[in-house]
Amino acid sequence: MITRITIKSEPVLGSLKKSGKDRLTITRSSVRYEYEPLMPSERNPADRWTGTCNDEKFESMFHNLCAEVGEIMSRSEDYSGAEHDLTTFTVMYDDGKREERTFQVPDEAFAVCFTIVDQMVKRARG
């Protein structure tokens, strides 16, 4: 069973779309976000926050996210070499096993996953 999902995003060399690296870590009761700018400034500061939620709805969303991320981890498509940012999914299981996959695909390839994550963030940050 999945106990923790981490999603990291970082720009590829030459990409101007993003100005830093993101890391989002989700468990059945919390969401933690970290942003590290490539060039910190007043307009582009580092950011970190944690939100928690211990209700059935959040746990249900986590279960749905686990199913979606499980499907993502089994995908074979990758548009490597394209000008898309790198997205890395790291999954931790209750037996201590860790699995990681990095994709270089458009964000739209993870639309369902990111919709669930967005709902979880809103609920955890209340």
Secondary structure as the mmCIF struct_conf table of DSSP 4:
data_model
#
loop_
_struct_conf.conf_type_id
_struct_conf.id
_struct_conf.beg_label_comp_id
_struct_conf.beg_label_asym_id
_struct_conf.beg_label_seq_id
_struct_conf.end_label_comp_id
_struct_conf.end_label_asym_id
_struct_conf.end_label_seq_id
STRN STRN1 ILE A 2 GLU A 10
HELX_LH_PP_P HELX_LH_PP_P1 PRO A 11 VAL A 12
TURN_TY1_P TURN_TY1_P1 LEU A 13 GLY A 14
BEND BEND1 LYS A 17 LYS A 17
BEND BEND2 SER A 19 SER A 19
STRN STRN2 GLY A 20 ILE A 26
BEND BEND3 ARG A 28 SER A 29
STRN STRN3 SER A 30 PRO A 37
BEND BEND4 LEU A 38 MET A 39
BEND BEND5 GLU A 42 ASN A 44
STRN STRN4 ASP A 47 THR A 52
BEND BEND6 ASP A 55 ASP A 55
HELX_RH_AL_P HELX_RH_AL_P1 GLU A 56 MET A 73
TURN_TY1_P TURN_TY1_P2 SER A 74 SER A 74
TURN_TY1_P TURN_TY1_P3 SER A 80 GLY A 81
BEND BEND7 ALA A 82 GLU A 83
STRN STRN5 LEU A 86 TYR A 93
TURN_TY1_P TURN_TY1_P4 ASP A 94 ASP A 95
BEND BEND8 GLY A 96 GLY A 96
STRN STRN6 ARG A 98 PHE A 103
BEND BEND9 VAL A 105 VAL A 105
HELX_RH_3T_P HELX_RH_3T_P1 ASP A 107 PHE A 110
HELX_RH_AL_P HELX_RH_AL_P2 ALA A 111 ARG A 125
#
